[in-house]
Amino acid sequence: MTRLPVWGEDAAFRAAIAQLADRARPATGPAGAVCVIDGGRAAAQYPHVATAGPLALIVTDPARVADSLLAEMSTAGVPVIVHRPRLRSDDVAVTGDPGSLRLLTVDVVASGAELRETTVDAVGWARSLAGGPLVLRGGARSEAALLVALDGPGGVPVSLSITRLMSATSPSLLVVGVGERRVEVEIEEVLGVHDVRIHDADGEWRPRPRHEAAARLALRRALAAVDGAVVGDLDDLVHDRALADTMLRGFSS
């Protein structure tokens, strides 16, 4: 099996390269490599990487990447993996057929500093479980809370509530999907909780604990994308961010 070169300075991805040593190896430069782009330095890093001719891109800390740069990445002609630890593809995969859900509710609690990024991931979860893009139907707000009505594919109703805390605290996210089965996703960062639960006629079922680090998962997906696997991370992020920004306009300031 060919070992693909991987370039980047992120320590978590250096560890991931070592763990996937049969498929990946460290690269000395971005040319012809899977390149890890640090969102906080993307404006400076990306032009150099794009000119070098990467095999694929992994974007970390996407909240710090400007919309214009995301649009530029979309024209690069290479797969783009977006590193979103709150929205892991393996978590989404175990929730089953998204088309089977008839109702979704999503609750976000976050401080002002974390509000946008958490809302973007909340929209991502709703989109993933609904099975496609969401349409904003209406909303109501108070000084510290926002309630939004959305529709998923086929008119699946989605209710999304956002509570803004004045004190600095780690964000939390709760997603509940109801259909023939009940799907629950709970993320409480301050407690280290990241759970997926499925309820059906046989009771509650939880997937086996996933011990794979988020960076390793992102790298593994990038290697698969180089081999031809289809990824839609960038389009998904653009959708989630645009919808979150529309909902939060005038609320998160």
N, C-alpha and C positions, 0 to 999 in steps of 0.2 A: 504494500500500500504506500502511495506517495505521501510524504510528509510535507504539508504546506507551510510556507513561512508566515509567521505572524509578527507584526511590528506594533509596538506600543510601549508606553512607560508605566501603565497601571499595574500595581503590585498584584491585584486580584487576578488579572489576566496573565501575568507571568506565572502565577501558580497554576492557572488553568492550562497553560501550555505544557507545563511539566506533567500534569495529570493526564493530558492527552498526547503524550510523547510519541505514540505510535502513529498519530495523524498530523501532528503539528510540531514545529520547531521555531525557535526564536529567529527573527530576521534582524539584520543590521540596518535596514532602511525600508522605506515604504514601497519601493518599486517591486511590482509583482507579488505583493504580500497581502494577507488579510490585515487591515489596519484598524487599530483601536483609536478612535477620536475622542478626546476628553472634551465634553460639552463646554466646560469652563474656558477652554483654550481653542475651541473649534474654529473661531474666526482666523486665528493665526495658523493653526495646524492644517486646516483642510486645503487651502490653495496649494501648499507644498505636496500634500498627499495626492491630490487630484492630478497634479502635473506629473507625478511619478508613475502613475498607472497602477492603482491597487487592484487586487483580485476581488476584494469585498471590503465593506466598512462595518465596523461595530461602533455605535455612538453611545457613549456613556453620559449620564447626567443630562438627558435631552432637554430638561426644563431651561437650561442655560444656552440653548442653541436658538438663534434667531430664525424667524419664519423664512426670511429670504435665503438663509443658508440651507435650510431644509429643502427649499425649492431647487436650489443649485445642486444639492446631492441627488435629487430625483432625476436629474439629467445626466448623471455620471455614467450610466450604463453598466453599473455593477450592483450586486445585491447589497442592501443596507439592513443590518440588524440593529434594532433599537433596544438598548439595555434598560428594561423597566422591571426592577425587582418586585414591585407591587403587582405586576401584571405578567406573571410567568406563563409561558406557553404550555408548560406541563400541567400547571394548575387548571388552565382553561380546558385542556384536553380531557381531563377526568370528569368534567361536569356533564358530559354526554351531548346529545343532540340539542343544539340551541333552539331549533324549531319547535320543540315539544313544550316550551314554556309559554304560558298564557298571560303572565303578569310578572313584572319586575319592580322591586323597590330597592333603592340605593340610598344609604345614609352616610354622609361625610361629616366628620368633626375635625377641625384643624385650626391652628392659629393663622394669622394673616400671612406670615412668611411661608407657610406650607400650603396655603389654601389652593392656589392655582394648580400646583403640581399634583396634589391629591385629587382635585376635581377632574383633572385630565385623566388620571388613572381610573377614577370612578366611572367616567364616561366610557373608557376603554372596556371595563368589565361589563357595563350595560350593553355595549355594542357586541361584545363577544358572546354573551349569553342570549341576546336577542337574535343574533345571527346576521347582523349587517348594520348599515348606517342608520342613525337615529335622526328624527325630525323634531324640532322644537315646536311645541303647541302653545305654551303659555306658562306663566309663573306668577308668583306672589312673593313679596319680600318684606322683612322688617329690618331693623338696624343690624341685627346679628344673625338672621336666618333667612334662607332662601328655599323656596319649594318650586320645583319645575316639573311640568308635564311634558313627556316626550312620547313619540311613537317609534317602535321598531318596525322591521319588515313585516308585512301583513297586518299592520295596525296593532301589534303587540304593545299594550300600554306600559310605560315606564315612568315611575315616580322617583324623582331624585331630590333629596333634601340636603342642604348644606348649612352647617352651623359654624360660625366663625367665633373662635375663642379669643379673648383679649390677651390672655396670658400665653407665654410660650410653652407649648407642649407638643409631644409627638402626635401625629395625626392618627385617626382611626377610620376604618372603612368597613361597612357592613352591606352585603349584597344578598338579597333573597329573591329567588325565582320560583314561581309556583306553576305547576302543570301536573302531569301525571306523577311527577316526582317533585320534591321540594329541594332546591339547591341553595345552600348557604355558603357564603364566603366571608370570613371575618379576618380583618387585619388590624392588629393593635400593636403599633411599633414599640411603644414604651414598655409593653409586657412581652415583646418578642413573639406575639401570636400571629400566625399566618395559617389559617385553617380553611379547609374545604370540607363540607359535610353534605351528604346526600340522604334524603329521607324518602322511603317508598313503602310499599305494602309490607315489606319484610323488616322495617325498622330503619335505624340510622346506620349509614355506611360511611366510613372514612377511608380515603385512599391511603396506601402505605406511605409512611413518612418519606419525603424526598430529601435526601441528604446532599444532593448535588448543589454546589454553590451556583448562584445566579450568573456569575461570570463564566463558569465552565459551561453552563447551559447555553449562554449567548455564543460562546466560541464554537461549541458543537453545532449549533444551528448555522453559524457562518460557514463552517467547513462543509456542511451539507448543501448550503446554498451555492457554494462554488461548484459542487458536483451536480448541480441542476435542480435542487429542491426550490420550489416557489415560495417566496416570502413577501408579505405585504406590510411589513412593519412600518415603513415610512408613510404609506398612504393612510394606515390606521392612525398613526400619531397625528398626522395633519388633520384628519377628521376629528379626533378626540380633542385636540387643542383648539381648533376653530369653534367647536360647539361649546367647550368649557369657557372660552373667552367671551362668546356671545352671552352665555348665561350669567357670567360674573361681571359683565360691563356695568359699572356704576355701583357695584356691591363690594368688590374687593379692595377698592381704593381707600 
